[in-house]
């Protein structure tokens, strides 16, 4: 489904602030993989995700998604193939629009839009069914402006919008980090449920080691712009936080010291 070869990215090249963020990353995702990506600050997790999304261009290497070459494709053209949920719950929705208007935008992503009614009866029924599955009471608040929702409700709505038109790849960028623990757990559970039920291919960047171990069928650990661990199958099921830290120390020769990840 996803093939990344020789991917490199350097920020501020030739200056005193030069940062080699990605150093020749090679990755292949199979159809239906749910991959969690863990690593310390500056490891390159979000940079890889942003390179896939087209937020900034790669210096070299290639990114292919479902047989389509994305490497030089502009961000707006990739949008129809990708679903994305950001760390900030405010980024994925339009606050001044209603719940049904936000969902209508997501429902018509990549489609031709004519001069027809804003939200059809059939769409409204679909929205109510999808929202009811979230079990947050939003199905009875279709005409409520999204800006009046809580952060957790907005993030759940963003997740639903990102998967309304089945994406080739769902990108989850620390999407529970800004939420309180209880709400974060609920949104993560919804993420697992949607990915499983829809059979999506997904990539989740997280600082939470326990979530990375418990979620998906494959775990990737990054360090200084490289993939240092790639664990899947039964090996991942047996993995513990302590075991992950020990393996990181063996392959990197360093002690994992990211307080954010360790405290999470």
N, C-alpha and C positions, 0 to 999 in steps of 0.2 A: 504493500500500500504506500509506504513512504521509504524513499531511498536517499540518504545523505552521504555524499562522498567528498572527502578532502576539504571539508568546510573550514574556512579561516576568516577571522574578523579582528582587525586592529583599530582601536579608536585613537584619534589624535596622532596619527603616524608622523614621525619626524620632529616631534616636539618633546619637551620635558615631561609632558603628561601622557606620553605614548603608553597604551595598554593593550597587550595582546590578549584579547578576551577569549577567542576560540582558536585552537591550535590543531587543525586537521581532524575534526570530528567525523567519524564514520558510523552511520546508524542505518538499520533497516527495520521497519515495523511491518509485521504481517497484518493482513486484514483481520480486524476484531481485537487486536492487541490493546490493552489498557496499560500504558506505561507510566510509572511514576518516576520523577526525576528529583533527586535529592543532592545536596551539596552545600558547602559553606558559602559565606558572602564572597562574591567575586568568582565563584567557581565556573560561571558561564551558563547556568540553567536558563535564566530568562533571556539571555542573549540568543541562545539556540532557538528558543520559541519565537522570539522577535524576528530572527532571520527567516524562519519558516513562514511567518505571517507577512513578511515583506516590509516591516517597519523601517528597516534600513538594509542596504545591499551587502551581500557577502563580498569579501575581497577576492576569494577564489573558491573553487569547489562547485558542487551541484546539488540541487534539491529537486527531487522528482516525486510527485504525488499522484498516485493512481494512473501512472503512465504519462502525466503532463509535466513538462519541464517548468519549474517555477522560478529558477534562479534569477532571471532578469525580468520576470513579470512584475509589473507595478502592484502595489498593495491593493488598490481598488479592484483589480481584475482577479485577484486571489480570493476575494471576499465570498464569492459564490461557492467556493469549494471548502471554506473553513468556517467553523463555529468557534467563537472565542468568549471566554468569561474572564474578566480582569480582576485584579486584587481589590480595586476600589469599586464598591457596589454602585456608586453613582455614575460610572463610566458606560455601563452597558445598556442604559435605558434613557429615554427622553422624559425628564421630570415634568414638563408642562403638558405632556400628552397623557391621555387616559391609558389604562391597562389594555383595553381592546385596541386602541390605536397603535400602541407599541407592538402588540402581537400581530396586527395587520401588516405592519412594516416588515416584520420578520417573516411572516407567511408568504409575502410576495417578493422576497429577496431573489434577485436573479431572473425575475419574470417580467414580461412586458406589462406596463401599467397604462391603462386607458382612462378616459374620463367617465368613470363609473362611481357608484355609491361607495362611500368610504369604507364601511364594514357591512358585509352582506349577512343575511340571516344564517346561512350555512356556516360562514366563518365564525359568527358569534357562538353558535352551538359547539363548534370544534374547540373554540377557546375555553368555553365553560367545562368541557370534558377534560381538556389538558390541565386546566387549573385545578379542577377537583382532585386530580391525581396527586397534586402537590400537598393536599390536606392542610392548606393554610387559610382556607376561607376566602380566597381571592376570586373564586368563581361567582360570588355574589356581589363583587365590587368592580365589575367591568368598566364602569364609567368614572371610577375614582382616578384622580391624577396620580401618576406614579410617584411624584415628589412627596406625597403624603404617606407613603409606605415606609416601613422600617428597613434598615439595611439588609437584614436577612431576607425579608420579603422581596426586596428589589433584586438581590442576588439570585434567589430562586426563580424569579421572573426572567432575569437575564439568561439563566441556564436553559429555561424553556424556550426562549427566543433563539438562542444559539443552536438549538436542535430542532426547531420547528420545520425547517427545510433540511432534511437529513444531510449533514456535512460529510465530506470525505474524511475529514480529520477534525476532532474537537480538541481545542487547546484550552487548558485550565491553568491560568497563571496565578498561583497562590490565591485561589479564589475564596478561600475561607479565612485568610490571615487577618482580615480587618473585622471579623465578626467575633462576638462573645463565644465562649466555648460551647455552650448549649446550641446556639444557632449554627455555629460552624459544623457541629456534628450532624445537625439536621440537613444542612445544605450538602455536606459530603455524602450522606446517605442517599439523598436525591440524585446526586451525580452518579453514584454507583448504580442506582436503580435504572436511570435513563440510559446509561451506556450499555447495561446488560440487556434491557428490554429491546432497545433499538439496534443492538449488535454493532455499536459504533467503534471506530478506531479512535483512541483518545490518548492524549499526552498531558499529564498533570505535574506541574512544577510545584514543589512544596518544601517548606522548611521543617515540617513535622515528620520526624523519623517513624513514629508509630503509624501515622496515616499512610506514609509511603510503603511501609511493610504490609499493612492490612488491606491496601487498595490495589486492585488490578492484578494482572498476571505476570508483570515484569517490573523490575526495579533497576534504574540506572543511577549510578553515583558519579558526579563530576568533581574534578579538582583541577584548578588552574587551567581551565579551558580545554580539558581532555576528559574523556570517559574512562574512569579507572575501574569501575565495577559494572557488570551487566548480569543480573541474577533473575532467573525465571523458573517456572514450573515448581516441582517439589522442593527444590533448593530454596526458593523464595518462601514457600509455605512454612518451612522450618526456621526461617530467619528470625532473629531477635535484635533489639537495639544494640545490646552488648556485642552480639556476634557481628553486626554490621560495622560497629566502631572498630572492632578487632581486625576485620578484613581490610577496612580502610587504612589502618595503620600499617598493615603488611604490604599493601600495594603502593602506598604513597611514601612510606618511610617517615610519616609525620603523625602527630596526634590531632584528632579532629577537635577544634577548639571554637566552633561557632556557637556562641552562647544562645543565640536565637533558636537554633535547631535543637540544642541540648535541653533547653528549658521547655520547649514545646513538647 
